[in-house]
Amino acid sequence: MIKAFQDALEAGHIEPAVLPDGKPFVINGVQYYQATDGGINMAMGRFHSFGDTLRKHDSLKLSDEVLTTALDTMYDQLRTASAQIGLDPEQAQDNIRYALTTIERIKQRREFGLDVTQVYDIASIFFFSEKEDPASVDPATNRAKIISWMPYPWLYRFFLSMPLGQYVPLQQLAAVDTLTFMSNLNLQEYLDWKITLLKSSAHGLMPATISTIKSRMETLQNSDGLIDALLNSTTTTQPPGSGSNGEKQPN
């Protein structure tokens, strides 16, 4: 337990998060907390991060990860194409073509405007562990939390049922046709990135860009696994007795 967390807990600013069945929100042995009064009394730093995330999803319809991966990759591809244009026009055109494909995928996601990661991005700010400062947000820590949460589909429904659910389009994000379309988008994007990695040398991708792409592919795999579980689920509520030990719950 870090000092900032302990101070906030002793001051009564935070409280243990509770699942619908009355049990504490514990996943893989980690207990999660929230600001008091149902999360309303969020510390200013965390509140600003919460608002920034909502604005990005609302205005851009894209996550930071999607944008960062696309922009870093296109920068390397177009920089390489510019250097190749007089020496290897065919390869330059290939790099430009893949950059345009990335733009097309971004446009598709932006036009659709929905993604399960919206829910997790918000939840990762709303809920925090004793290793986090309740007054600030660390993107790497939030990503690790999201990865640890995605294997448990019932958590998705729990997040949608929380007050934070008012910030996302609940009906659409739980609809079968929406989940199916998101799964198709994820598959298309994953295959694009797989091909891009195979052509990383020809595209002139920097090591940092390759790492970013691999991270994005991991997110897509986790997201697709969650969507598949949600589509195959026979219930829309969290099973009784779930959550205390982080074990996967039955569909």
C-alpha positions as CSV (number, residue, x, y, z in Angstrom):
1,M,0.0,0.0,0.0
2,I,1.6,3.3,-1.1
3,K,1.5,6.3,1.2
4,A,-0.8,8.4,-1.0
5,F,-3.4,5.6,-1.0
6,Q,-3.1,5.0,2.7
7,D,-3.6,8.7,3.4
8,A,-6.7,8.9,1.2
9,L,-8.1,5.8,2.9
10,E,-7.5,7.0,6.4
11,A,-9.1,10.4,5.5
12,G,-12.2,8.6,4.3
13,H,-11.8,9.8,0.7
14,I,-11.9,6.3,-0.8
15,E,-13.7,3.0,-0.1
16,P,-13.6,-0.6,-1.3
17,A,-15.5,-1.2,-4.5
18,V,-18.3,-3.7,-4.1
19,L,-19.8,-6.1,-6.7
20,P,-23.6,-6.5,-7.2
21,D,-23.6,-9.7,-5.0
22,G,-22.2,-7.7,-2.1
23,K,-18.7,-9.1,-2.3
24,P,-15.6,-7.0,-2.7
25,F,-14.3,-6.2,-6.2
26,V,-11.2,-8.5,-6.2
27,I,-9.6,-9.9,-9.3
28,N,-6.5,-12.2,-9.3
29,G,-6.0,-11.3,-5.6
30,V,-6.1,-7.6,-6.2
31,Q,-8.8,-5.6,-4.4
32,Y,-10.1,-2.5,-6.1
33,Y,-11.3,0.8,-4.6
34,Q,-13.2,3.8,-5.7
35,A,-13.8,7.4,-4.5
36,T,-16.5,7.7,-1.7
37,D,-20.1,8.3,-2.4
38,G,-20.3,5.9,-5.3
39,G,-17.2,7.3,-7.0
40,I,-18.5,10.9,-7.1
41,N,-15.8,12.3,-4.7
42,M,-13.0,11.6,-7.2
43,A,-9.7,13.4,-6.6
44,M,-9.1,16.3,-8.9
45,G,-6.2,14.7,-10.8
46,R,-8.1,11.5,-11.5
47,F,-11.3,13.5,-12.3
48,H,-9.5,15.4,-15.0
49,S,-8.1,12.2,-16.5
50,F,-11.6,10.8,-16.4
51,G,-13.0,13.9,-18.2
52,D,-10.2,13.9,-20.8
53,T,-10.9,10.2,-21.6
54,L,-14.6,10.9,-22.0
55,R,-13.9,13.9,-24.3
56,K,-11.5,11.9,-26.5
57,H,-14.0,9.1,-26.9
58,D,-16.8,11.5,-27.6
59,S,-15.0,13.8,-30.0
60,L,-12.4,11.6,-31.7
61,K,-14.3,8.3,-31.3
62,L,-10.9,6.7,-31.0
63,S,-8.7,5.6,-28.1
64,D,-5.2,6.9,-27.5
65,E,-3.8,3.4,-28.3
66,V,-5.5,3.3,-31.7
67,L,-4.2,6.8,-32.6
68,T,-0.7,6.3,-31.3
69,T,-0.2,3.0,-33.1
70,A,-1.6,4.4,-36.4
71,L,0.3,7.7,-36.4
72,D,3.6,6.1,-35.4
73,T,3.3,3.5,-38.1
74,M,2.3,5.8,-40.8
75,Y,5.1,8.2,-39.9
76,D,7.7,5.5,-40.4
77,Q,6.0,4.2,-43.6
78,L,5.7,7.6,-45.2
79,R,9.2,8.7,-44.1
80,T,10.6,5.6,-45.7
81,A,8.5,6.0,-48.8
82,S,9.8,9.6,-49.2
83,A,13.4,8.3,-49.1
84,Q,12.6,5.4,-51.5
85,I,10.6,7.4,-54.1
86,G,13.6,8.0,-56.4
87,L,15.4,4.7,-55.7
88,D,12.6,2.1,-55.4
89,P,9.3,3.6,-56.6
90,E,7.5,0.3,-56.3
91,Q,8.4,-0.2,-52.7
92,A,7.6,3.4,-52.0
93,Q,4.2,3.0,-53.4
94,D,3.7,-0.2,-51.3
95,N,4.5,1.7,-48.2
96,I,2.1,4.5,-49.1
97,R,-0.6,1.9,-49.9
98,Y,-0.3,0.4,-46.4
99,A,-0.4,3.9,-44.8
100,L,-3.6,4.5,-46.7
101,T,-5.0,1.2,-45.4
102,T,-4.3,2.3,-41.8
103,I,-6.1,5.6,-42.5
104,E,-9.1,3.6,-43.9
105,R,-9.2,1.5,-40.7
106,I,-9.2,4.6,-38.5
107,K,-12.0,6.1,-40.6
108,Q,-14.0,2.9,-40.1
109,R,-13.6,2.9,-36.3
110,R,-14.3,6.6,-36.1
111,E,-17.5,6.3,-38.2
112,F,-18.7,3.4,-36.1
113,G,-17.7,5.2,-32.9
114,L,-18.1,2.3,-30.5
115,D,-15.6,0.0,-28.9
116,V,-15.6,-2.2,-25.7
117,T,-12.4,-0.4,-24.8
118,Q,-14.4,2.7,-24.1
119,V,-15.9,0.9,-21.1
120,Y,-12.5,-0.4,-19.9
121,D,-10.7,2.9,-20.4
122,I,-13.3,4.6,-18.1
123,A,-13.4,1.8,-15.6
124,S,-9.6,1.8,-15.3
125,I,-9.8,5.4,-14.0
126,F,-12.8,4.9,-11.9
127,F,-11.4,1.8,-10.0
128,F,-7.9,1.6,-8.5
129,S,-5.8,-0.6,-6.2
130,E,-3.7,0.1,-3.1
131,K,-0.6,0.4,-5.3
132,E,-2.1,3.5,-7.1
133,D,-2.3,7.1,-6.1
134,P,-6.0,7.9,-5.9
135,A,-5.3,11.4,-7.0
136,S,-3.5,10.6,-10.3
137,V,-3.6,8.2,-13.2
138,D,-0.7,6.2,-14.8
139,P,-1.5,4.9,-18.4
140,A,0.8,1.9,-18.0
141,T,-0.9,0.8,-14.8
142,N,-4.3,1.3,-16.4
143,R,-3.4,-0.8,-19.4
144,A,-2.2,-3.6,-17.0
145,K,-5.5,-3.5,-15.1
146,I,-7.5,-3.7,-18.3
147,I,-5.5,-6.7,-19.5
148,S,-6.2,-8.4,-16.2
149,W,-9.9,-7.6,-16.4
150,M,-10.7,-8.7,-19.9
151,P,-10.7,-12.5,-19.3
152,Y,-13.8,-12.0,-17.0
153,P,-16.8,-11.1,-19.2
154,W,-19.1,-10.6,-16.3
155,L,-16.9,-7.6,-15.3
156,Y,-18.0,-5.9,-18.6
157,R,-21.6,-6.1,-17.5
158,F,-20.7,-4.9,-14.0
159,F,-19.0,-1.8,-15.4
160,L,-22.0,-1.0,-17.6
161,S,-24.2,-1.3,-14.5
162,M,-22.1,1.2,-12.5
163,P,-22.7,5.0,-12.5
164,L,-19.9,5.2,-15.0
165,G,-22.3,3.5,-17.4
166,Q,-24.1,6.8,-18.0
167,Y,-21.0,7.9,-19.9
168,V,-21.2,5.2,-22.6
169,P,-24.0,4.1,-25.0
170,L,-25.2,1.1,-22.9
171,Q,-27.8,-0.3,-25.2
172,Q,-25.4,-0.4,-28.2
173,L,-22.4,-1.6,-26.4
174,A,-24.3,-4.7,-25.2
175,A,-26.1,-5.4,-28.5
176,V,-25.2,-8.5,-30.4
177,D,-24.9,-6.7,-33.8
178,T,-22.6,-4.1,-32.2
179,L,-20.4,-6.8,-30.7
180,T,-20.3,-8.7,-33.9
181,F,-19.3,-5.7,-36.0
182,M,-16.6,-4.8,-33.4
183,S,-15.2,-8.3,-33.7
184,N,-15.0,-8.0,-37.5
185,L,-13.2,-4.6,-37.1
186,N,-10.7,-6.2,-34.7
187,L,-10.0,-9.1,-37.0
188,Q,-9.4,-6.8,-40.0
189,E,-7.1,-4.5,-37.9
190,Y,-5.2,-7.5,-36.4
191,L,-4.5,-8.9,-39.8
192,D,-3.3,-5.5,-41.1
193,W,-0.9,-5.2,-38.2
194,K,0.4,-8.8,-38.7
195,I,1.2,-8.1,-42.3
196,T,2.8,-4.7,-41.4
197,L,5.1,-6.5,-38.9
198,L,6.1,-9.0,-41.6
199,K,7.0,-6.1,-43.8
200,S,8.6,-4.1,-40.9
201,S,12.0,-3.9,-42.6
202,A,10.6,-2.7,-45.9
203,H,8.4,-0.2,-44.1
204,G,11.3,1.1,-42.2
205,L,9.6,0.6,-38.8
206,M,11.5,1.8,-35.8
207,P,11.8,-0.6,-32.8
208,A,9.5,1.6,-30.7
209,T,6.9,1.5,-33.4
210,I,7.2,-2.3,-33.6
211,S,6.7,-2.5,-29.9
212,T,3.6,-0.3,-30.1
213,I,2.1,-2.4,-32.8
214,K,2.7,-5.6,-30.8
215,S,1.0,-4.0,-27.8
216,R,-2.0,-3.0,-30.0
217,M,-2.3,-6.6,-31.3
218,E,-2.3,-7.9,-27.8
219,T,-5.2,-5.5,-27.0
220,L,-7.1,-6.7,-30.1
221,Q,-6.7,-10.3,-29.1
222,N,-7.9,-9.6,-25.5
223,S,-10.8,-7.6,-26.8
224,D,-11.8,-10.2,-29.3
225,G,-11.7,-12.9,-26.6
226,L,-14.0,-10.8,-24.5
227,I,-16.4,-10.1,-27.3
228,D,-16.5,-13.8,-28.2
229,A,-17.3,-14.7,-24.6
230,L,-20.0,-12.0,-24.5
231,L,-21.6,-13.2,-27.7
232,N,-21.6,-16.8,-26.5
233,S,-23.0,-15.9,-23.1
234,T,-26.4,-17.1,-22.2
235,T,-27.0,-14.6,-19.4
236,T,-26.8,-10.8,-19.2
237,T,-26.1,-10.6,-15.5
238,Q,-23.2,-11.5,-13.2
239,P,-23.4,-15.0,-11.8
240,P,-24.1,-15.3,-8.1
241,G,-21.0,-15.5,-5.9
242,S,-18.7,-14.1,-8.5
243,G,-15.7,-11.9,-8.2
244,S,-14.0,-12.5,-4.8
245,N,-11.2,-14.7,-6.0
246,G,-10.8,-13.7,-9.6
247,E,-11.9,-17.0,-11.0
248,K,-13.5,-17.1,-14.4
249,Q,-17.3,-17.2,-14.1
250,P,-19.6,-19.5,-16.1
251,N,-21.3,-18.0,-19.2
